[in-house]
Amino acid sequence: MVPYKERHCFHRSWPWWRWLLTGLSTLGLVLSAFLSWHYLAGGSVIGCSVGSPCDQVLTSRWSAIGGVLPVSALAMGAYMAMLAASLFVGPAAEASVRRLAWGAMLVIVGAIAGSAVWFMILQKWVIGAYCPYCMSAHITGLLLAVVVIRQSLMQYDDNPIDAAASIHDVSSNPSQRLVGQLSAVGLPIAGLAMAGIMAVCQVVCIPPAVYQDGQSQDNLPVLDPHTVPLIGLADAPYIVSLLFDYNCSHCQQLHFMLNEVTRRYGGKLAFALCPTPLNKQCNPYIVGDADEFKDSCELAKIALSVWLADREAFTVFENWLFSFETGDRWHPRGLDDAKIKVVELIGQAKFETARADPWIDRYMQTSTRIYGDTIKGGNSAIPKLVFGSRWVIPQPYDADDLILILQESLGLPNPEL
């Protein structure tokens, strides 16, 4: 058996709050390391399907500073520093070392807590979606801040109270105790200021357009521009296929850049619209179901039915699908609302006739085949642009970005030449 004296010394060195501090720091480190790895490696995160709210957060501009430094890497560094400092707050460390460790932890938790609040605000009011991994990391950081600040208020002064001492013990010098308590409040505020600087950098430093591109080794289906939905002219020399889903927020953002890009190309470029639902009911390359895409197959078929019945009404209908009438962000249209809109545009009889046309299923099979031939290597995200055997997953911020991506990834010419 372990002697009582040794057990007593161990409990004095590692009280409950040190175990909690270490556990929370480790959890935060693991979560931030995992998110950093995802940012660098790309691909889908477990439980975050392509186009899901989680994916929207992880692929947004707010996941990095200036599109270069992932914020999860900063968090990983902060949690590593927390773990290191936590090793020197026990009674075995010298008083000066303990004071330094407490000071460092107070600044760090201030920065972590401020960052957590900032990113929770972004997810709620800017992105309009939540990432469970991110939220877990934010909650971990807030809990860590509570633990550190609480304990520091109890024992932070020039002669820190021993970890196992009663919380009612006080320093013999009241002025020193006051200085310690002020430090326990002031240092986290300094950390909050650091988080504020990071937030300002994210707002001011707009990242450049990013994209993933590649080339398919398979022979991709060739589309006849005269028989498929287009944005642009069917006689344009450059026909780029666009794979998208009507429930995809990134697709919605890209949609309203297409007319401007085709205009800038002066009739030389058109986009063939290839609905590619992220739903395994009509897309055999999708493995799991995601609730946000449960209506994607039917929405795609309804849209193609409108195109068959009335091509001018199709343009109106698709713009309606990708627009929003109220609020400050886009939400996918519901299936019932889409059916009502279709009847309003083309009438029930024309819709039912077009919906029964077998061309719709054949065209969707062609679209999903293109998708399947371009997802090797884990590049399953949409929207995806395909030209010849080359493809790109763009994340442009405006038409200029999209034109640059078309030139660099798909080899299209400069529209000004």
N, C-alpha and C positions, 0 to 999 in steps of 0.2 A: 504493500500500500504506500501511496505517496504521503510523506509526513505532513502533518497539519501546517507546519511553518511554511513548507514549500508551496502548498496549495494556497495559503493565505497570501503569500508574495505574488503568486500567479494572478489571483483575483484582483489584487491591488494594481498590478500592471495592466491587466486586461479586463476592465469592468465592462458592463453590458454596452455602454455607449461606444467604446472602442471597437467592439465586435460589429456593432451596427454601422459605424463609420466605415470600417474596412469593407464590410459586405456591400454597402451602397456604392462605395468607390469602385469596387471590383465589377459590380453589375453595370455601372455607367461606362466603365472602360470596355467591357465586353460588347455592349450595345454600340458604342461609338466606333469601336474597331471593326465590327461587322458592317456598319453602314459605310465606313471608309473603304473597306474592301469592295463593297458593292459599287461604290462610286468609281473606283479605279478599274475594276474588272468588267463592269457593265452587266447586262443580262437582267433577268427577273429575280426579285427577292422572294424567298419562300413566303407564301401567303399573300403576296402582292402581285396579282396577275397584271398583264399588260393593259394599260388604260384604266386600271382601278384607282380609287382615291389615293391609296398608298403610293402607287406608281406615279401619280400626278405630283405628289409632294417630293418624292425622291428624284424626279427628273426636272423639277422646276428650277428656275434661275436662282431661287433662294437656297438651294442645297449647297451652294458654293459662293465664295466671294470673288466677284469679277470673273466667274466662270473658270477659275484656276484652282483656288484653294478650297477643298471641301470643308464645310463647317464641322463635319463629324471628326475631321482630323484635329481641329482645334480642341474639340471636346475630349478627344482621346488623350491629347497632351495634358489637358487640365486634370483629368481623372488620374493619370499616371503621377502627376505632381502631388495630387491629394494622397494617393497611396504612399508615396515616399515620405511626405510630411507626417502622415499619421503614425509612422514608425518611431517618431521622436517626440511624442507628447506624453509618454509614460514617465514614471518616477525614476527610471534608470538613466534617463538623459539629463544632462546638465541643465540648470535653470535657464541659461542664456539660449541654449539650443531649443528648449521647449518654447520659449517666448518667440523665437524665430519661426518655429514650426507652426505655432498657433496663428501668428501673423500671416504667414503664407496661406494657410488654409482659409482664413477669413477673407482674404482678397479673392482667392480662387472660387469659394462658394458664392461670393457676391457676383462674380462674372458668370458662373454657371446658372445661378438663379435668374439674373437679368436676361441671359440668352434664352433660357427656357421660356420666360414670359414673352419675349420677342417672337420666338418661333411658334408659340401657341397662338399668338395674335395673328401671325401670317397664315397659319392653317385655317383659322376660323374666319377671318375677314378678307384675306387677299386671295389665297389659293382656293378656299372653299372645299377643302378635303383634308382628311386626317391620315397620318401614317402611324400605325400602332407601335412600331419600333421607336419612332421619334417621340411619341407621347410617353412611352415607357421611360425613355431616357430623360425627358423633361421632368416627369414626376420624380424620378430618382434624384435628379439634381436639386429639386425643391426640398425634398425630404432631407437630403444631405446638408443643405444650407440650414435647415431648422435645427438639426442635431448639433452642428458645429457652433452656430451662434448661441444656442442654449447653453452648451457646455462652457463656452468661452466666457459667458457672462457670469458663470459660477466660479471659474477658477483662473481667469486671465488677469494677472497683475505681475508686478516685478518678481514676486515669489509665488508662482502658480501653486494652487492647492493640490496636494497629492491626489492622484486619480481615485484612490479608495477612501479619501477623507470625507467627512460629512459635508454636505453641501451648505451647512450652516456655518462652517468655519470661515473666518474672514481674515484679511490681512491686518497686521498690527498697525499699518500706516494707512489711514483712510484716504489720504490724497493719492497714494499709489493705487488703491483699489478703484478710485474714481477714474484715474488715467486708464486703467485696464478696461473698465467698462466702456469708456468712451472709445477706446481702440476697438472693442468688440462690435461697436456700431459703425465707427468711421471707416474701418478697413473694408467691410463688405460694400460700403457705398463707393469706395474706390474701385472695387470689382465691378459694381453696377455701371460705373462710368466707362470702364473698359468694354463692357457689353454694348453700351450705347455707341461707342466709337465703331464697333464692328457692324452694328445695325446701320449706321450712317454710311459706312463703306459699301454695304450691300445695296442701299438705295441709290447712292451716287454712281458707283462703278457698275454700269450696265455691261454685262458680259457679251462677248462676241457670239454670233450664231454658232451653234454646235451641231454636229451630225455624226452619224455612223454610216459608213458606206461599204460596198463590197460588190462582188461580181458572182453571178450564178454560173455554175458549170453545166447546168441543164439547158435544154432548148425551151425557152419560155414561150407560151402561147402568143401568137401574133393577133392583135385585135384589128378588126376592120373599123376605122374611125367613122364610117358612114352608117354603122349599125349599132353603135353603143353611145351611151350618154357622154357628152363632151362639154367642156368649158373651152371655147375657142372654135376655130374653123376646122371642118373635117379635112380640108385640103392643105392644112398646115404641114410643112415638111418635117416638123418635129412633134411627134405624138408621145407624150409621157403618160404612163399609166399611174393613176393614184389609187392606192389601196387605203381604205378608210372604213370607219364604223360610225354610224349616226349617234352613238352614245359616247364617243371618244372626245374628250375636251381638247386634246392636242389637234385632232382633226378639225374641230370647230374653229380653232384659232387660225389654222392654215387656210381654211375654206375662203375666208374673206380677203386673202392675199392673191388668190388665183386670177381673178379678173384683171387686177392691176398688172400682174406679170404678163398675162397674154396680151394686154394692151401695149405694154412696153416692147414686146416682141413684134408688134405690128403685123399680126396674122401669121407669123412663122411658127408659133407654138400653140399647142392645144393640150389639154389634160383629159385623158379618158378616165371617166369616173367608174371605179371598180369597187362596189360595196363588198367589204370583207368582214363579215360579222365575227366578233370574238366570242362565238358561241358554238359549242361542239355539235349542236343540233344540225347546223348547216355548214360547219367548217370542221372537217375531219382532223385538222392540224392543231386544234385547241384541245388540251388535255382535260382541264377542270372547268367547272361552271363558276361564273362570278355573277352575283345578283345584279350588278349594274349593267350587264349585257344580256339579261334574260329576254329582252324584247328586240335585240339587234337583228335577228334573222327576219322577223316579221316586218320590222321597219324598213329593211332593205328591199324586201319583196313589194311592199306597198309603194316605195319610191320608184322602183322599176316599173310597176304597173302604171303609175302616173306618166312616166316617160313614154311608155308604149301608147297610152291613150292620147296624150297631148304634150308635146315637147315644150311648148311655151309654159304650160302649167307646171311642168316638172321644175323649171328654173325657180318659179315662185314657191313651189312646195319645198324644194331643198333649202332655199334661203330661209324659209320659215322654220324648218327643222333646226337650222344652225343659228337662229337668232334668239334673242330673249326680249320680252316685253317689259318686265319689271325686275327690280333688284339690281345689284351691281355685279352679277356674274351669271354665266350661262348654266342652265340646267337642261338635260336632255328632255325632249318632248315625250309625253306619255303615249302609249299605243292607242288608247281611246281618243285622245285629242287628235292624233294623226289621222285616224279614220274619219273623224268629223271634218277635218280640213280637206281631205281628199274628196269627199262627197260635195263639199262646198265648191271645189275647183272644177271637177270634171263630171260630177253626178254619179249616182249609185250604179246605174246600168253600165256605163262605160268602164267604171272601175272593176266591176265583177267580170266583165268580158276580158279586160286586159289581165286581170289577176289570174285567170285560167290559162293564159298562154304559157306553153312549156318553155319558151325562150328564157323566161325569168330564171328558172332553175338551172338551165344550161349555162347562162351567163354567170350566175353566182358560182357555179362549179369551176368555170374558167378563172374567175377572180381568185377563188380560194386555192386553185392549183398554182397560180403565180405566187401567191403568198407562201405556199408550202415549198416552192422551189427557191425561195429567197430567205428562208429562216434558218438555214444551216449555220451552225456556230452560235446559236442562241439569239440571233437578231430577229426576234419575233414581234418587236414593237411596231405600232403604226402611229401616224400615217407613214406610208412608205411610197416613194416615187421610183418608178422603174422605167428605164430607157434602154432598149436592146437587152443585153445581159447584165447591165449595171443597175444597181439599186442604191438608194440612200434613205435613211430615216432622218428627216430634217427637224431642227428646232429653231426656226427663224423667228425674229422679232418683228420684221416688216418685209415688204416686197423686195427691198434691196438685198437683204440677207438671203432671201429665197433665190433670187437670180444668181447671186454669188455661189450658192450651194449647187445650183443646177450646172453652173460652169465647171466648178472644181470636181464634182462627184460624177456627174453624168456626161460631161464633155460637150455640153451645149455651147454654142457661140455667144459672144457678148452681143446683147440686143442692139447696142449702139454702133456696131460695126456693119 
